[in-house]
Amino acid sequence: MKKAITIIILTCLFLLLGTLVFVKYEENASIKLVEKTIQEAQEINANSFMGMEYLEFAGL
């Protein structure tokens, strides 16, 4: 009985850890996308006056 409870607890912990890693990965991907969008807007802004409009269009 103790062995079954231990296996259940370890399985739950493993699933929780997997979920946390996935959420952090998705969060990191989202941050990188925002950084890339800002960088593109800065490049556009350096060449023209469209940079701010690009940021507004991107919702930033």
C-alpha positions, 0 to 999 in steps of 0.5 A: 500500500505504501508503495502505491501511494509513493508511486502516485505521489511521485507521478503527481510531482513529475506531472507538476514539474513537467507542467511548470517547465512547459509554462516557463518555456511558453513564457520565454518564447512569448518574451522572445517574440516581444523582444524581436518585435521591439527590435524590428520596430527600432530598426524601422524607426531608425530608417523612417517615422514608421517605427511608432506606428509599427509598435502601435500596430503590434499592440506594444 
